[in-house]
Amino acid sequence: MMTQALVKTEINLESKNETIHGKVWGQKTEEIKFRHSRFNGLVLLPYMTEERMNLLAEFPTRDGDVYVVTYMKSATTWLAQIIREIAKPTMPEGLTEEDVLGGTVPCLEAANFQHLAAYPSPRHMVTHLPYSLTPKNSQQNLKYIYNARNPRDVAVSMFHYMRVLEKLDWDGTWDEFLGYFMKGDVPYGSYFDHVLEWWAHRNDENVLFLKYEDLKKAPVEYITKIAEFLGYSLSRQEAERVSEECSFSAMKANKNTNYDRYRHQIYKKESDFNFMRKGIVGDWQNHFSHEQLAEFNQLYASRMNGTGLDFEFTIQ
């Protein structure tokens, strides 16, 4: 249960900001030319102020909570839809899909905690928080599904997304963005820090560590694995049905997954951006120059060699 102080703080925050997207948050700097906030040195989305981050640090967890965790643009929405098809979570009475970003699988960072308190158990939430900032409670049965995607495609997808986010107020070049990405000066900080911090916990009983490229190659196998982790047993036929319902084409046509319902809250007014953009492995080949790839590969090797974590950058 939320403490009275936490409820009051949440109400105060929301009174200043009728919706989380209703105010211009953050700042631009000479080094980072998109609007952003910082918390303990970590670059974050503009609305994630110190006040908001302190609230998240006190988030009241509940036994049975499931957190779907990704670095930005690492198939968060895909995993959330798989969860919907497996666990069939529902909205609290009195709330609609329009009220909460993510609907039945809400986004932890953007949600009103009073809304989240109303969700029936088990709650399923998505978050981009690093391991150190993700809610935990050793006295409760909390589960975490982490999905990692190869960093070249993450960078490309993140670049296109950040250019259309109204609250970031940025339309920079690919070259400029890649510089930010390689330095870790993007929302949620360094890709490598984020992924490796979760990779270090891959053998924890309550953590399921997945890779986007594996899920693309063998969706039925990994959907079955996700279901088992959550305590469900799916037949082959059921897993195939979930795979079909969660295919890129099905999700692009689904108003609950293509984010069109949130377009007016998120994107620049002139943008015709599709949240479900490509959903492929290897789009990085259309963006990286030879020089950029060489520099990026050097960084990748310096951070990933010896960790045991590697990625496929193209799949057949």
Protein Blocks (a to p, Z undefined) as FASTA:
>chain_A
ZZfklmmmmmmmmmmombfklccedjddfklmcdcddeehiacdfklcfklmmmmmmocc
dehiacddddehihklmmmmmmmmmnopacdehiafklpghijmccfklpcfklmmmpcc
ddddddfbdfklgccdfkbccddddddddfklmmmmmmmmmmmmmklopabdfklmmmmm
mnopaghiafklmmmmmmmmmmgmkbccddfklmmmmmmlmmmmmmmmnopacdfklmmm
mmmmmgmklmmmpmklnommmmmmmmcfkbccdfblnopahjlmmmpcfklmmmmmmmmm
mmmgonlpacdfbdZZ
